[in-house]
Amino acid sequence: MIKKLWFLVVALGMASPAVAQMSYMDEVKALGAVSGQGLACGASKYDDFELLARAIMLSKAPSEKLRNEAVYAYNEAKANAYISKQMDGFYECTLINRRFDRQEIFKTVLYEDGTLKMPDGKVITPRFPYDARMIYKKDDKIRENLQAIYNGSGNGKIIDVKVQDATIAAVNAPQEADDSRAKLRNLRAAGGQSSVGHLKRR
């Protein structure tokens, strides 16, 4: 199953017509599986991938209900892939890391309001703008937490995507989205810079 999802995401990067018809939930699960493998194998571009995958999940969501289901599906696929890779002794991690770092997803441009410019030039605008700087914070303890789950000593919780409440609210509510846009304008006026790779100003 994990290999199947991996190849779906590789194909996704090639933007073939068949993959372009992949359902939203299938795409989210595939991204989660690839994220889990990259995390397990220590891929150098893991953090960039996680940021972009989360942005794709949020910006492409056709509804709030599906987005909420997608957050769970993404995390479940990510945790399953991580644990599966650990169980197989990190088999072929060198090959996985080479493929991981060459994915087309890294040619995606993410703007601060959640708009995406995909590698094929297609622009995806979220239903409601959100602060893309808030959707991913590096977690140095994520491997420890997953190891605890793997060892049976964790609390059994699936990894939290950690999309902050303010960001979810901005995606859900137009008024809060307006507040988010105002904050972005203030940041730009103050000359603030994002510390996240792939994040661009409009």
Backbone bond lengths (Angstrom), bond angles and torsions (degrees), N, CA, C in turn:
res aa  C-N    CA-C-N  psi(-1)  N-CA   C-N-CA  omega(-1)  CA-C   N-CA-C  phi
1 M - - - 1.449 - - 1.527 111.22 -
2 I 1.348 116.03 -45.33 1.465 120.15 -179.26 1.523 110.34 -62.65
3 K 1.359 116.82 -43.19 1.467 119.60 179.04 1.516 110.39 -61.94
4 K 1.333 115.99 -39.55 1.459 120.40 179.65 1.526 110.21 -61.12
5 L 1.341 116.26 -46.05 1.463 120.29 178.93 1.522 111.42 -64.46
6 W 1.345 116.30 -37.79 1.473 120.09 178.54 1.522 110.31 -59.84
7 F 1.322 116.44 -46.97 1.456 119.67 -178.69 1.524 111.74 -67.17
8 L 1.332 117.09 -30.66 1.459 119.88 175.74 1.519 110.63 -63.36
9 V 1.333 116.53 -41.77 1.458 119.20 -179.66 1.524 111.54 -71.36
10 V 1.332 116.86 -37.15 1.467 119.63 175.58 1.526 109.00 -60.67
11 A 1.328 114.91 -43.80 1.470 119.19 177.84 1.521 110.42 -64.86
12 L 1.334 116.26 -36.96 1.456 120.83 178.05 1.523 110.31 -57.43
13 G 1.317 115.67 -40.62 1.451 120.59 178.46 1.511 112.55 -63.09
14 M 1.327 116.74 -28.12 1.466 120.69 179.12 1.525 111.88 -83.44
15 A 1.340 116.38 -7.25 1.467 122.32 175.86 1.520 112.72 55.04
16 S 1.314 117.28 44.59 1.462 120.08 177.40 1.519 109.71 -73.61
17 P 1.334 118.98 154.45 1.460 121.54 -178.70 1.522 112.46 -58.37
18 A 1.334 118.00 -36.77 1.463 120.70 -179.05 1.518 110.89 -64.39
19 V 1.326 116.40 -41.00 1.458 120.53 -178.43 1.516 110.59 -73.00
20 A 1.322 116.13 -30.02 1.455 119.82 178.91 1.528 110.36 -59.96
21 Q 1.329 117.09 -21.33 1.459 121.15 179.82 1.526 112.17 -95.42
22 M 1.316 118.41 4.52 1.466 122.02 176.95 1.526 108.41 -60.02
23 S 1.326 116.37 137.39 1.458 118.94 -179.45 1.530 110.25 -67.82
24 Y 1.310 115.06 159.12 1.458 121.62 179.21 1.530 110.91 -55.95
25 M 1.333 117.32 -47.37 1.464 120.53 -177.64 1.526 111.79 -66.65
26 D 1.332 117.94 -38.05 1.468 120.32 177.60 1.525 110.54 -64.06
27 E 1.320 115.82 -40.08 1.472 119.80 178.86 1.528 110.56 -64.30
28 V 1.327 116.74 -43.45 1.460 121.09 179.45 1.534 110.94 -61.87
29 K 1.335 116.99 -44.45 1.472 120.59 178.88 1.527 111.16 -63.25
30 A 1.329 116.27 -40.63 1.464 120.02 179.19 1.525 110.80 -64.10
31 L 1.332 116.56 -42.62 1.465 120.43 177.89 1.533 110.73 -63.30
32 G 1.328 116.95 -40.11 1.459 120.82 178.19 1.517 112.03 -62.79
33 A 1.340 116.39 -42.65 1.470 120.61 179.61 1.523 111.19 -63.71
34 V 1.317 116.36 -42.33 1.466 119.81 179.77 1.531 109.95 -67.57
35 S 1.321 117.03 -39.30 1.467 120.49 177.30 1.526 110.64 -60.10
36 G 1.323 116.87 -43.74 1.465 121.17 179.63 1.513 112.61 -62.41
37 Q 1.335 116.48 -39.64 1.470 119.74 177.98 1.524 110.47 -68.42
38 G 1.337 116.26 -42.17 1.469 119.40 178.35 1.511 112.26 -62.51
39 L 1.330 116.38 -39.31 1.455 120.89 177.83 1.526 110.63 -65.33
40 A 1.332 116.68 -46.35 1.472 120.97 -178.94 1.514 111.60 -61.84
41 C 1.322 116.69 -39.60 1.465 120.95 -175.70 1.529 112.90 -88.15
42 G 1.329 117.24 -3.96 1.464 120.30 178.77 1.517 113.13 71.22
43 A 1.335 117.22 37.66 1.471 121.31 -179.25 1.525 110.27 -58.97
44 S 1.324 116.23 137.02 1.466 120.39 -175.31 1.526 112.82 -66.22
45 K 1.342 117.43 -26.01 1.466 120.24 -178.35 1.531 111.96 -101.36
46 Y 1.318 116.60 19.44 1.466 120.23 -177.30 1.529 112.05 -55.76
47 D 1.346 118.21 -47.03 1.464 120.77 -176.24 1.524 111.85 -63.22
48 D 1.331 116.97 -40.96 1.463 120.09 176.92 1.527 110.31 -63.76
49 F 1.336 116.20 -42.27 1.459 120.01 179.57 1.527 110.51 -61.15
50 E 1.324 115.99 -44.90 1.470 120.52 -177.48 1.524 110.66 -61.56
51 L 1.327 116.93 -42.77 1.461 120.69 177.51 1.530 110.83 -60.18
52 L 1.330 116.56 -49.60 1.461 120.35 -176.61 1.527 111.94 -68.08
53 A 1.327 117.05 -39.23 1.466 120.26 179.44 1.528 110.47 -63.09
54 R 1.314 117.08 -42.12 1.461 120.29 178.85 1.525 110.99 -65.46
55 A 1.333 116.13 -40.03 1.464 119.55 178.40 1.526 110.54 -63.61
56 I 1.327 117.00 -41.35 1.465 120.40 177.65 1.531 109.56 -61.67
57 M 1.330 116.30 -43.95 1.459 120.78 -179.94 1.531 110.82 -60.72
58 L 1.318 117.92 -43.55 1.463 121.43 -178.58 1.528 112.21 -74.56
59 S 1.330 116.45 -46.25 1.459 120.20 -172.61 1.525 113.46 -73.80
60 K 1.326 116.93 -29.33 1.468 119.77 -179.66 1.526 112.80 -88.43
61 A 1.320 118.36 -8.80 1.462 120.95 -174.47 1.527 111.04 -58.01
62 P 1.333 117.62 122.21 1.459 120.38 -179.51 1.523 113.61 -75.67
63 S 1.327 117.32 -17.56 1.467 121.28 179.06 1.523 108.95 -158.17
64 E 1.334 115.07 163.22 1.462 120.02 177.96 1.527 110.43 -63.69
65 K 1.328 116.68 -40.75 1.459 121.06 -178.57 1.529 110.98 -60.60
66 L 1.343 116.18 -48.12 1.465 119.58 179.71 1.512 111.81 -66.27
67 R 1.331 116.62 -35.42 1.459 119.20 178.41 1.525 111.00 -63.28
68 N 1.326 116.50 -42.44 1.462 120.13 179.23 1.526 111.29 -64.76
69 E 1.330 116.66 -38.83 1.466 120.48 176.03 1.527 110.28 -66.30
70 A 1.330 115.72 -36.44 1.463 120.64 -178.43 1.516 111.88 -66.33
71 V 1.334 117.65 -37.77 1.468 121.10 178.62 1.529 109.67 -57.87
72 Y 1.331 115.98 -44.58 1.466 120.04 179.29 1.532 110.40 -66.76
73 A 1.344 116.73 -46.41 1.469 121.03 -178.00 1.527 110.99 -61.73
74 Y 1.322 116.68 -40.59 1.464 121.82 179.37 1.534 109.98 -61.05
75 N 1.333 116.05 -49.47 1.461 121.06 -178.35 1.523 112.02 -64.67
76 E 1.325 115.96 -39.81 1.460 119.48 179.44 1.530 110.77 -63.56
77 A 1.340 116.42 -45.66 1.466 120.55 179.19 1.526 110.68 -64.03
78 K 1.320 116.17 -38.07 1.470 121.21 -180.00 1.533 110.50 -65.31
79 A 1.329 116.54 -48.12 1.466 120.73 -179.53 1.521 111.04 -64.13
80 N 1.330 117.00 -42.81 1.473 120.81 179.63 1.528 111.23 -62.52
81 A 1.332 116.56 -42.30 1.465 120.36 -179.73 1.523 110.67 -65.67
82 Y 1.324 116.24 -41.92 1.465 120.47 179.54 1.533 110.18 -60.76
83 I 1.306 116.51 -50.11 1.469 120.72 -176.96 1.527 110.94 -67.04
84 S 1.342 117.52 -38.33 1.471 120.59 176.90 1.521 111.47 -61.81
85 K 1.327 115.89 -41.08 1.469 119.56 -179.79 1.525 109.74 -67.14
86 Q 1.314 116.89 -37.26 1.451 119.89 177.29 1.533 110.80 -66.42
87 M 1.319 116.25 -40.06 1.464 120.56 -178.87 1.529 112.19 -66.98
88 D 1.337 117.29 -29.49 1.477 118.25 179.11 1.527 112.27 -90.91
89 G 1.345 115.39 14.59 1.465 119.65 175.70 1.515 113.97 72.21
90 F 1.344 115.89 28.09 1.469 121.80 -179.77 1.528 111.53 59.17
91 Y 1.320 115.57 37.38 1.455 122.48 -179.16 1.528 110.97 -59.43
92 E 1.318 115.71 132.15 1.473 124.79 176.55 1.527 113.48 61.48
93 C 1.330 117.57 28.54 1.464 119.37 178.97 1.536 112.85 -62.19
94 T 1.320 117.18 -33.03 1.477 119.27 178.96 1.525 109.72 -62.07
95 L 1.329 116.34 -45.88 1.466 121.24 178.55 1.528 110.58 -65.59
96 I 1.318 116.69 -43.41 1.467 121.01 179.57 1.522 110.47 -59.56
97 N 1.327 117.34 -43.54 1.466 120.40 -179.50 1.522 112.07 -64.86
98 R 1.345 116.61 -38.27 1.476 118.93 177.48 1.517 110.08 -62.28
99 R 1.330 116.34 -46.63 1.474 120.27 179.46 1.528 111.11 -65.74
100 F 1.310 115.25 -41.12 1.466 120.72 -178.30 1.530 110.37 -57.56
101 D 1.323 116.27 -48.76 1.464 120.53 -175.01 1.524 113.81 -72.66
102 R 1.337 117.49 -11.37 1.473 121.00 -178.84 1.527 113.21 -103.26
103 Q 1.312 117.71 8.16 1.459 120.54 -175.86 1.530 112.09 -65.70
104 E 1.333 114.23 148.16 1.464 120.83 178.19 1.526 112.21 -64.13
105 I 1.325 117.48 -23.90 1.469 120.58 -177.89 1.524 111.41 -55.73
106 F 1.328 117.33 -27.30 1.461 120.40 -177.23 1.533 112.46 -74.72
107 K 1.332 116.77 -6.60 1.469 120.53 173.75 1.527 111.03 -91.70
108 T 1.330 116.96 0.59 1.459 121.86 177.96 1.523 109.38 -72.51
109 V 1.332 116.03 139.88 1.461 121.11 174.84 1.526 106.83 -105.53
110 L 1.325 116.40 126.00 1.462 122.76 178.11 1.522 108.48 -109.40
111 Y 1.329 115.51 123.08 1.459 120.72 177.77 1.525 110.07 -93.61
112 E 1.327 116.06 159.42 1.462 121.07 -173.90 1.526 113.59 -60.06
113 D 1.339 118.00 -24.72 1.466 119.99 -178.46 1.528 112.30 -91.96
114 G 1.348 117.08 10.00 1.458 120.88 178.20 1.516 114.50 91.54
115 T 1.336 117.48 -2.70 1.465 120.43 176.24 1.526 108.94 -70.21
116 L 1.329 115.83 140.20 1.462 121.90 -179.97 1.514 110.40 -118.79
117 K 1.312 116.47 137.47 1.462 121.00 168.43 1.517 105.56 -111.07
118 M 1.341 115.84 110.62 1.451 121.21 -173.97 1.529 110.67 -76.51
119 P 1.333 117.97 163.72 1.468 120.96 -178.66 1.535 113.94 -57.26
120 D 1.350 117.18 -27.53 1.465 119.93 179.15 1.527 112.28 -85.19
121 G 1.345 116.98 3.73 1.458 121.56 178.32 1.521 114.25 93.75
122 K 1.320 117.43 -9.23 1.465 120.73 179.92 1.527 109.51 -68.65
123 V 1.329 115.70 136.35 1.466 120.97 179.01 1.525 108.83 -103.48
124 I 1.326 116.19 129.10 1.462 122.38 179.49 1.522 107.72 -114.41
125 T 1.325 115.17 120.24 1.459 120.84 179.96 1.520 108.66 -107.18
126 P 1.333 118.07 127.42 1.464 119.25 179.68 1.524 111.38 -64.53
127 R 1.327 116.63 155.84 1.460 121.27 178.56 1.522 110.29 -56.99
128 F 1.332 116.16 -40.42 1.458 122.04 174.29 1.527 107.48 -133.78
129 P 1.338 118.06 133.86 1.470 119.94 179.17 1.531 110.84 -60.27
130 Y 1.322 116.35 151.29 1.456 121.74 176.37 1.520 108.23 -145.20
131 D 1.314 116.33 165.16 1.460 121.60 -177.95 1.531 108.76 -83.72
132 A 1.315 116.74 99.67 1.469 121.45 -175.10 1.524 112.52 -65.67
133 R 1.332 117.03 -17.17 1.470 119.36 177.85 1.525 111.91 -70.06
134 M 1.341 116.11 -15.66 1.461 120.19 -173.00 1.527 113.92 -98.03
135 I 1.317 118.56 -2.59 1.471 118.79 -170.97 1.523 114.49 -88.31
136 Y 1.316 117.12 -10.17 1.465 117.81 178.31 1.522 111.11 -146.60
137 K 1.303 114.56 124.22 1.462 121.87 172.20 1.521 106.57 -122.89
138 K 1.309 116.69 128.64 1.459 120.91 -179.36 1.522 110.39 -58.35
139 D 1.327 116.19 133.55 1.465 122.16 -179.12 1.523 108.27 -117.59
140 D 1.327 115.80 104.80 1.466 120.15 -177.57 1.532 113.09 -70.29
141 K 1.331 116.72 -13.14 1.461 119.62 -177.60 1.526 112.53 -102.90
142 I 1.311 118.11 7.42 1.463 119.38 -175.10 1.524 112.16 -62.12
143 R 1.335 117.43 -38.40 1.473 119.28 179.13 1.527 111.14 -67.65
144 E 1.343 115.97 -38.33 1.465 119.65 177.46 1.528 110.50 -62.13
145 N 1.338 116.30 -42.73 1.460 120.26 -179.83 1.525 111.19 -64.57
146 L 1.332 116.59 -41.21 1.462 120.19 178.56 1.526 110.89 -67.89
147 Q 1.328 116.00 -37.34 1.463 120.06 177.90 1.526 109.94 -62.56
148 A 1.332 116.43 -38.81 1.461 120.68 178.75 1.526 110.63 -63.70
149 I 1.340 115.95 -40.58 1.471 119.67 177.07 1.522 109.33 -64.27
150 Y 1.339 115.73 -44.46 1.468 121.18 -179.49 1.535 111.19 -60.71
151 N 1.332 116.04 -40.38 1.465 121.01 -178.98 1.523 112.47 -78.85
152 G 1.345 116.37 -7.19 1.464 119.98 179.71 1.509 113.43 83.42
153 S 1.342 116.60 8.31 1.464 119.32 -178.67 1.520 112.31 -102.98
154 G 1.334 116.30 0.55 1.465 119.26 178.78 1.516 110.34 -83.57
155 N 1.322 115.13 -179.27 1.458 118.75 -178.68 1.532 111.20 -88.26
156 G 1.332 116.73 4.97 1.457 120.94 176.75 1.511 114.55 80.00
157 K 1.345 116.91 -0.61 1.461 119.24 -179.76 1.518 110.64 -72.37
158 I 1.304 114.79 139.43 1.464 119.39 173.69 1.526 106.99 -72.67
159 I 1.334 115.61 148.02 1.460 120.71 -176.04 1.524 110.80 -54.21
160 D 1.306 115.85 131.78 1.460 120.43 179.61 1.517 109.28 -79.02
161 V 1.317 116.25 132.29 1.458 120.38 178.09 1.525 110.50 -66.41
162 K 1.323 117.55 -22.66 1.455 122.97 178.13 1.519 112.84 60.64
163 V 1.312 115.99 38.81 1.456 119.32 169.27 1.514 104.23 -77.53
164 Q 1.304 116.84 115.81 1.453 120.41 -170.99 1.527 111.91 -64.51
165 D 1.338 115.11 153.02 1.462 120.95 -177.25 1.521 112.00 -55.11
166 A 1.323 117.23 -42.20 1.462 120.42 -178.42 1.523 111.22 -61.87
167 T 1.331 116.07 -36.02 1.459 119.79 179.94 1.518 110.45 -69.75
168 I 1.334 117.34 -45.60 1.459 120.73 178.18 1.524 109.83 -60.61
169 A 1.322 116.65 -42.08 1.456 120.22 178.99 1.530 110.19 -62.17
170 A 1.327 116.71 -39.31 1.462 120.19 179.70 1.529 110.84 -66.15
171 V 1.327 116.53 -33.60 1.462 119.99 177.97 1.522 109.80 -71.84
172 N 1.329 117.41 -34.19 1.467 122.20 -176.11 1.521 114.60 -82.81
173 A 1.336 116.74 -38.59 1.455 119.58 -169.39 1.519 112.18 -117.39
174 P 1.332 118.21 121.28 1.479 120.68 -179.62 1.523 112.97 -57.01
175 Q 1.359 118.66 -38.81 1.461 119.99 -178.90 1.521 110.54 -63.00
176 E 1.324 116.51 -43.52 1.457 119.56 179.22 1.518 110.06 -69.77
177 A 1.325 116.82 -29.53 1.464 119.90 174.94 1.519 110.22 -64.34
178 D 1.367 116.36 -38.15 1.458 119.77 176.91 1.527 110.12 -62.99
179 D 1.345 116.42 -41.27 1.466 120.31 177.36 1.524 110.46 -61.93
180 S 1.345 116.51 -40.16 1.464 121.10 179.43 1.524 110.45 -63.32
181 R 1.343 116.06 -42.56 1.471 119.43 178.01 1.525 110.35 -62.02
182 A 1.347 116.92 -40.41 1.462 120.81 179.37 1.524 110.31 -62.03
183 K 1.341 116.83 -41.42 1.467 120.25 178.42 1.524 110.74 -63.04
184 L 1.339 116.24 -39.23 1.462 119.66 179.08 1.528 110.57 -65.32
185 R 1.355 116.03 -41.05 1.469 119.15 178.10 1.529 110.42 -61.66
186 N 1.347 115.95 -42.27 1.469 120.09 178.90 1.522 111.66 -63.18
187 L 1.345 116.25 -40.42 1.462 120.39 178.72 1.525 110.24 -62.05
188 R 1.349 115.72 -44.80 1.471 119.46 179.94 1.521 110.28 -62.31
189 A 1.354 116.43 -44.03 1.465 120.91 -178.38 1.526 111.10 -61.98
190 A 1.330 115.12 -33.61 1.468 119.69 179.98 1.522 111.99 -83.28
191 G 1.327 116.64 -2.68 1.459 119.96 179.29 1.512 113.11 78.39
192 G 1.343 116.76 20.00 1.457 120.41 -179.40 1.515 111.69 -66.33
193 Q 1.302 116.69 146.21 1.462 121.99 -179.32 1.516 109.52 -118.96
194 S 1.313 115.64 144.56 1.460 119.47 173.87 1.517 108.65 -83.45
195 S 1.345 116.02 142.39 1.462 119.60 179.25 1.522 111.72 -93.48
196 V 1.333 117.15 2.25 1.451 121.26 -175.02 1.514 110.65 -96.25
197 G 1.352 116.46 132.74 1.455 119.77 175.82 1.513 110.49 -64.84
198 H 1.311 117.59 153.13 1.457 125.35 176.97 1.520 113.60 76.60
199 L 1.309 118.28 -6.68 1.460 120.39 -177.65 1.527 109.25 -90.05
200 K 1.328 116.26 124.87 1.474 120.71 -175.86 1.509 110.20 -123.11
201 R 1.322 114.34 155.20 1.463 120.44 172.30 1.519 108.00 -90.52
202 R 1.329 115.26 152.02 1.472 120.07 179.27 1.505 109.19 -76.18
